[in-house]
Amino acid sequence: MTWLEEAAQLRAAKPRHVLFLCVANSARSQMAEGIARSLAPASVKISSAGSQPSNLNPFAVKALAEVGIDISGHHSKGVNDIRADDVDAVITLCAEEVCPVWLGKARRLHWGLPDPAHTGATDGERLQAFRDVRDELRRRLGTVFVSRARVAVTLFLHALALWLLCAATMAIGMNVAAMATTLRVHAVAAPAFASVVSASYFRRFGYTSSLPTATFFLAFIALVDFFLVALAINRSLDMFRSILGTWLPFGLIFVATWVTGQLMMPGRSSRSAT
């Protein structure tokens, strides 16, 4: 299961208390706590802890300060400082180390992220490592703490942009070239547009994984073509008898969106903890 799928399940579960765990509770889990607090509703409690708590890393403070989040008042906490029966969801962030064991009955997710405290030879390199982890946490937690309405609107706007690009290609082509040429150009351009639009969606938002995104894009375009183009404008279903003009672009749009998602997801995915 990818982290996007885990995030969707966690979002649907609506946890009341989310706990981030790592070993030292000095960098990754502290940044996750600060970012989650900035995104989550006020009704959701956010905590972090470690199996061997140490001191808050100053690079974590600096990296979050760059995006307007202040964790300078945080301090490292031990796992035993958190009431197990009060936690609904636990997200472990260890990658190289052995993650703390959580004995409570909370939903468990594992997002293995590299420890930025052990990366880089200079302060600049270390700070960049913290920025990289910060940005990945913001991407993932931004997916957890987002409303269904925002997910739907974001998908709708990207699907609309894709349809408009395809429609513009057809409109321009019919004015400057023969229909057969226009259809061939559209069949090539449609998946290219799908790759560009879906890449933008996955890079900036990534609320849904590749399969549901591809399904949404295809369904949106097919419905708009059917009701707006075929019924309202052309008043004919002839376009749906054309493999080159309709069914081939539909299939290529689906495949291009799915492949783009698969190519962009591996660096953002993790396996569920068991």
Backbone hydrogen bonds, N-H to C=O, Kabsch-Sander energy under -0.5 kcal/mol:
donor,donor_aa,acceptor,acceptor_aa,energy
6,E,2,T,-2.2
7,A,3,W,-2.9
8,A,4,L,-2.2
9,Q,5,E,-2.0
10,L,6,E,-2.6
11,R,7,A,-2.7
12,A,8,A,-2.1
13,A,9,Q,-1.7
14,K,10,L,-1.0
14,K,11,R,-0.6
18,V,45,K,-2.6
19,L,89,A,-2.9
20,F,47,S,-2.1
21,L,91,I,-2.4
22,C,49,A,-1.5
31,M,27,A,-2.7
32,A,28,R,-2.6
33,E,29,S,-2.2
34,G,30,Q,-2.2
35,I,31,M,-2.8
36,A,32,A,-2.8
37,R,33,E,-2.2
38,S,34,G,-1.3
39,L,35,I,-1.0
39,L,36,A,-0.7
40,A,36,A,-3.3
44,V,41,P,-1.9
45,K,16,R,-3.4
45,K,43,S,-0.5
47,S,18,V,-2.5
49,A,20,F,-2.2
50,G,77,K,-2.0
51,S,22,C,-1.1
52,Q,23,V,-3.3
54,S,24,A,-2.2
57,N,26,S,-2.5
60,A,57,N,-0.8
61,V,57,N,-1.4
62,K,58,P,-2.3
63,A,59,F,-2.7
64,L,60,A,-1.9
65,A,61,V,-2.0
66,E,62,K,-1.4
67,V,64,L,-1.3
68,G,65,A,-1.5
69,I,64,L,-2.5
70,D,68,G,-0.5
71,I,69,I,-0.7
74,H,71,I,-2.1
79,V,50,G,-1.4
81,D,78,G,-1.7
82,I,79,V,-1.7
86,D,83,R,-1.4
87,V,84,A,-1.1
88,D,17,H,-2.1
89,A,17,H,-1.8
90,V,107,R,-3.4
91,I,19,L,-2.9
92,T,90,V,-0.5
92,T,109,L,-2.6
93,L,21,L,-2.4
99,C,97,E,-0.6
103,L,101,V,-0.6
107,R,88,D,-2.9
109,L,90,V,-2.8
111,W,92,T,-3.0
111,W,109,L,-0.5
112,G,110,H,-0.6
113,L,93,L,-1.8
113,L,111,W,-0.8
118,H,115,D,-1.4
119,T,116,P,-1.4
126,R,122,T,-2.4
127,L,123,D,-2.7
128,Q,124,G,-2.0
129,A,125,E,-1.8
130,F,126,R,-2.0
131,R,127,L,-2.3
132,D,128,Q,-2.4
133,V,129,A,-2.0
134,R,130,F,-2.7
135,D,131,R,-2.8
136,E,132,D,-2.0
137,L,133,V,-2.5
138,R,134,R,-2.4
139,R,135,D,-2.1
140,R,136,E,-2.4
141,L,137,L,-3.0
142,G,138,R,-1.9
143,T,139,R,-0.8
143,T,140,R,-0.7
144,V,140,R,-1.4
145,F,141,L,-2.7
146,V,144,V,-1.2
151,V,147,S,-1.9
152,A,148,R,-2.6
153,V,149,A,-2.6
154,T,150,R,-2.5
155,L,151,V,-2.4
156,F,152,A,-2.6
157,L,153,V,-2.6
158,H,154,T,-1.8
159,A,155,L,-2.6
160,L,156,F,-2.7
161,A,157,L,-2.1
162,L,158,H,-2.1
163,W,159,A,-2.5
164,L,160,L,-2.6
165,L,161,A,-2.0
166,C,162,L,-2.1
167,A,163,W,-2.9
168,A,164,L,-2.6
169,T,165,L,-1.9
170,M,166,C,-2.0
171,A,167,A,-2.7
172,I,168,A,-2.7
173,G,169,T,-2.3
174,M,170,M,-2.5
175,N,171,A,-0.8
175,N,172,I,-0.8
176,V,172,I,-1.1
176,V,173,G,-0.7
177,A,173,G,-2.4
182,T,178,A,-2.5
183,L,179,M,-2.6
184,R,180,A,-1.8
185,V,181,T,-2.6
186,H,182,T,-2.7
187,A,183,L,-2.2
188,V,184,R,-1.4
189,A,185,V,-2.9
190,A,186,H,-2.8
192,A,188,V,-1.0
193,F,189,A,-3.0
194,A,190,A,-2.3
195,S,191,P,-2.2
196,V,192,A,-2.0
197,V,193,F,-2.9
198,S,194,A,-2.5
199,A,195,S,-2.0
200,S,196,V,-1.9
201,Y,197,V,-2.1
202,F,198,S,-3.1
203,R,199,A,-2.4
204,R,200,S,-2.3
205,F,201,Y,-2.7
206,G,201,Y,-1.9
213,T,209,S,-1.7
214,A,210,S,-2.6
215,T,211,L,-2.4
216,F,212,P,-2.3
217,F,213,T,-2.6
218,L,214,A,-2.3
219,A,215,T,-2.6
220,F,216,F,-2.8
221,I,217,F,-2.4
222,A,218,L,-2.6
223,L,219,A,-2.4
224,V,220,F,-2.5
225,D,221,I,-2.5
226,F,222,A,-2.1
227,F,223,L,-2.9
228,L,224,V,-2.1
229,V,224,V,-1.5
230,A,225,D,-3.2
231,L,226,F,-2.1
232,A,227,F,-1.4
233,I,228,L,-1.7
234,N,229,V,-3.4
235,R,230,A,-0.9
236,S,230,A,-2.3
240,F,237,L,-1.4
241,R,238,D,-2.2
242,S,239,M,-1.1
243,I,241,R,-0.6
246,T,242,S,-1.5
247,W,242,S,-1.6
248,L,243,I,-3.5
250,F,246,T,-2.3
251,G,247,W,-2.4
252,L,248,L,-2.6
253,I,249,P,-2.6
254,F,250,F,-2.1
255,V,251,G,-2.4
256,A,252,L,-2.8
257,T,253,I,-2.3
258,W,254,F,-2.4
259,V,255,V,-3.0
260,T,256,A,-2.2
261,G,257,T,-2.2
262,Q,258,W,-2.4
263,L,259,V,-2.6
264,M,260,T,-1.9
265,M,261,G,-1.7
268,R,265,M,-2.7
269,S,266,P,-1.2
